[in-house]
Amino acid sequence: MEPSKRKPTHTIQPYRITIMIKYRPSLTLDEINVILLHLPNIAEHRALINKLNIFNLKAKHGITKPSHLALGKPSIETQLGFSTEDHTIETLMDAWNSNPSILSHSQIERIQHYRYLNDLMSPEEESRYEQHHSN
């Protein structure tokens, strides 16, 4: 029999592709905990509860890093470059310790100045800071 006239030995079943559109909300750990606290533990919510519990644990243990530092909308002065004092040094230090890549150059400069003034730098860091700022 010619190849074009053979009967197929198997059939291909059509398949469906399910597309799930997903979103990434920006939530604090406190907000995640509130959701977990108030979300009823019923069958319809178990997948969401599991995802939030895993996300919560990863964030607490530093496996998942923050995506950004949300400190509210900057003032018009800051947007125009007249003010650099919008964030507390404590907030900036927290960001420096957890994910410094989310900080701007001016925020990093402010943190380095604070660290220098408060003896929070190693001797090597102090030397580099002094060399950089003596020019």
PyMOL commands that set and color helices and strands:
alter all, ss='L'
color gray80, all
select helices_A, chain A and resi 3-5+29-38+43-60+76-79+89-98+100-102+105-117+123-134
alter helices_A, ss='H'
color red, helices_A
deselect
rebuild
show_as cartoon
